[in-house]
Structures are given as C-alpha cells and as structure tokens.
C-alpha cells in the first residue's frame, strides 16, 4: 500500500500538480505527504480547503533548489517514500538540474513508482496496487550487491 508520497513541482507546473492533488484528495488522504518548499505550502492549503479535518499530514521540506530535492532523494534511498510525483518543467534547464536528474535516477534505482506528469500520476493512483495491503515493492538485488561489493 502506498503510504508515503513525495511531491515536487517546478514553478510552471505547480498549478497543475495542485489541481491533480485536489482532484485526488479523497484517494491520498490516508497518505503522509512530503513536499518541497512552496509546493508543500500550496498543497497543504488546497487540501485543507478540500478535506478540512480529514486533511492528510503534509510535511514541507526545503525548497527544491535549496536542498529539498536532495532531501526527497535521501528519503527514497532510505526507503521512506513509496511513490514520487515530480511535475518537472522540461522546457528550461534548472539551476539544480543535477538534483532533478538525481531524483528520477534514485526512483528508478529503488523501484519507487515515479509519476513525471498528470497521466502517469493518474495511472499509478488508479492502480489496484495503490491501495493493496499485500503489495510489497521489491528492492533490486543490485543494490545489496553494490553495498556488499568487494573492494580491491
């Protein structure tokens, strides 16, 4: 079951992400949400307006360029996130482009469901696995092999 979701959105995509969150508020209200800076503030406000007392826990991290992307990446590596929703503006190069690329790399490496746009987010959240009590994410064996590799 998806319990902890990370949210990141570049400025030009924040409105789109907040609209998606409002639309899916009932589905994600059982989750704990972790968001980079401004995205988290906007999300908390939108969910409180939509859900009132049933608003899920929204944890605001640092702004993405100021370390929030790195915080989300660390949470993925530490097994603290079950899903990542990152609405990225691919029309401009970000000043923290390496962090942006790092998030998609870590989500892929740790087998975390990763939505990069509204369509992929819709498919993930509408999957029966999103609320399945029995589904367990499989961590690729290459991670354990890498941790235990023999150094010369």
N, C-alpha and C positions, 0 to 999 in steps of 0.2 A: 504494500500500500504506500502510495506517495504521501509522506507526512511533512517533509521539509523542502520548500521550494525557494530557489534563488532567483531574483529578478534584477535585471539590468536593462536599461534603455538609454540610448543616446538621445540628446535633446530633441532632435527632429522626429523621434519615434515614441516619445513619452506619452503623448496624447493617444496614440494607437494602442499602446500597452494598457493604459488606464481604462480605455473603453473595453478591451478584452477582459480585464480583471473584473470590471463591473458586470459585464455580461455573464461571467462565470463565477460570480461571488458565492452563490449557493454551493457550488461544487468544491471550491477551495476553502470554505470557511472552517473545515476541520484541520487544515494545514497550518503550519508555522511558516511565516514568510520572512525571507531575508532579502533586503533590497539595498542597492547602493543609494547613497545620499538623497538627492532630490526625488528620485523615483519612489523611494520609500515614503517620503512625506506626502507626495501626491497620492500614493496608493492607500496609505492609512486614512487620509481624508475621504477618498472616494468610497472605501469600504465601510467606514463609519456611517456615511450618509446612506449607503445602500442597505447595510445589515444592522446598524445600531448596536445593541448589546451583544449580538452574535458575531461581531467583527473578530476575525482571527488575529492572532498575535503577529504584529508587523515589526520586525527588527530593522532599524536603519543603520547601515554601515557607513563607512566613509564614502564621499563622492568617488565615483569611478577613477578619474584621473589622479585623485589624491590618495589612492591606495585601496579603494573599495573593490575594484576588480581583483586585486591581489587577495583581499580578504575572502571574496567569493571563491577564488581558485584554491585557497588554502582549505576552505570548508569542503570542497569537492575532494581534495587529496586526503583529508582526514575522515572521509566517509560521513560527513554531517549533512550533506544535501542529497536528496533523492531525485531532484529534477532541476534543470536550469532553463529559464526563459530569458533570452537575451535578444531584444529587438535592436539590432545594430544598424547604424546608418552606413551602408557600404558605398555611398556616393562621395564620401570625403575620408581622407586619411586622418585618423585621430592622433593627437599628440601622445597618447598612451597605447598606440597600435599594438605594441608587443604584448601588453596586458590583455587586449581584446583577443588577439590570436591565441594567447595562453589559455584563456577560458574555454574556447572551443576544443583546444588540444586536450586539456585536462578532462573535460566532459567526455570526450571520445575515449581517452585512455582508461578512465574509471567506469566506463559503461553507464554513464548517467544520461537519462533521456534529456535531449537538448533541443529546445524549440528556438529557432532563429527568426521566426516570423509567425504571423497570426495563423496561417494554415497549419504549420507543423504543431503549434500550440494546441489548436483545435483537435488535431488527430490524437495527440498524446492524452489530452484531458478527457476525450470521449472514449478512449480505450477501456475495456473492462478491467484491464490490468491496473489502471489508475487507482481503483478502489479495492482491488483484490487483496484479501488478507493473507493469501498463500503465496503470492508472487514474491520472489526474492531476486534482487539484482545480483548477477554473477560478476564478480570481480575477475578480470582476465588473469590467467596464471602467469602471464609475462611480468606482471607487477611483482609478484612474490619471487619469481626467478631473478628479476633485476635486483631486488633488495638483498637476495642471498648469493649474488654472483661472487665468484672468487676473483680477487684482485691479485695481480702479479706484482 
